[in-house]
Amino acid sequence: MKIEEIEFLGSVDTEGEWAMEMKEFGLNDVVEMKKGHPCGANAWKIIRMGADIRIKCEGCQHSVMIPRVEFNKKMKKVLVKAETEAE
């Protein structure tokens, strides 16, 4: 298989290994996950960041803490970017 044929799967770093694309997100961003919440909503607000990330459902306010690695795999996209305070 040629690299051109598999470009859409990811990127290859300089050593020929697969590199995972890092998604950019921050505190108070509203994100969409790959699977929706049982309440019917699929918008989550990031309320804590660290080794684990806590997200809160915008529909029912239920919060879930998941490891950062798992969050990176399950996050689909950022819906609303939080405004940063300029000091």
N, C-alpha and C positions, 0 to 999 in steps of 0.2 A: 504494500500500500504506500502510495506517495504522500508526502506531507501535504501537498495541495488538496488531496482528497479528504484529509481528516482535519483540516483547519478549523472547521466549525465545532469540533469537540473540545478544543482548548488550545493552549499555546505550548510550544516547546522552548525550554530555556537553552542557554548556551551549551550546556553539557548533554543535551539530547533527552532530558527528562521532562515529563509533563509538569507544567506549572499551573496551579489553580488560580483562576482569576479572582482577585480580591474585590469584593463589593464594598462600596463606600456607604457608610451609614453613621449616624451619630445619635447622641442623647436627644430625646424628644421627637425624633423622626417618626413618621407613621409609615409602616411598611406593609407589604402584602406578602403572605406566606404561600407556599405551594398548595397547601391544603387549608380550607376554611375552618372556622371554629364551628362547633355544633349549634351555636346560637344563630348561625346564618351569616354573621359578619366575617369579613376577611381583611380587616384593617387593624393593625396592632401598633401601639405606641411603645417605643423603647423608653423604659423608665429607669433602667440601671444597666451600666456597662462595666465589665471587668472580665475575669476569666469566664464567668457566666453572664448571660444577658437576661434581664427580666423584661418581659413584654406584657402589655395590658390590652385586652380585647376592647376595641372601641364600641362594640355593641353591648356587651353585658358587664364590662369592667373586671372580668376575671383576669388574674395575672398568673403568668407561668414563667419559671426560670429554667433556662436551658443552657447547656455548654456552648461557648462561642463557636466551636467547630461545627456543632450540629446546627446552630443558627445560620451560619454561613451557607450550609448545604440546603436548608429549608426555606431561606428567604428568596422571594421571587424578584421584588423590586421595591424601591422607595416611592411611596405615593406622595408624601408631603415632607419636604425638607424643613427641619426646624430652623427658625430664625436665630442667628447668633448675635449675641449682644456685643456691640462695639464699645470698648471702654477707652 
